[in-house]
Every structure is written in structure tokens, then in C-alpha cells.
Amino acid sequence: MPVNLKNIVESIVRFYGEVKAEAKKIAWPLRKETIASTVVVVVIVLIVSFYLGVVDAILSRAVKLILS
């Protein structure tokens, strides 16, 4: 089955044209929204990290008490 190089190139060009058209439709967040979302993520990460640290310390002590 012969490969038609012209059809392949046309398909690639059409694909990238469609990608460019779709990229123009993207509603990018504003700077303020991006900063607010980042702050929320950082706060949640800190809270979860603290919680996991406390649970780890408690479980470590429990294991030490059981094994000693």
C-alpha cells in the first residue's frame, strides 16, 4: 500500500490549523484568579502536611510503645 506523502502533509497542516483555532477559544484565567487559586493550593498543602506530620508522630510513638 503506497503512502501518499502529499495527503500526510495536508493532514498535518490541517490538524495544526485546527489546534490553533481551538487554542484561540481557551478562556485563560486572569492574574488575580491564578494567584487566588495558587494561594488556596499552598494553604491546603500546608494543612495536609501538618496533619500527616502529626499522624506520623502519633503512630511512630504508638509503634515504639508496642515494640518496646
Secondary structure, DSSP 8 states (H G I E B T S, - for coil): ----HHHHHHHHHHHHHHHHHHHHT-----HHHHHHHHHHHHHHHHHHHHHHHHHHHHHHHHHHHHH-
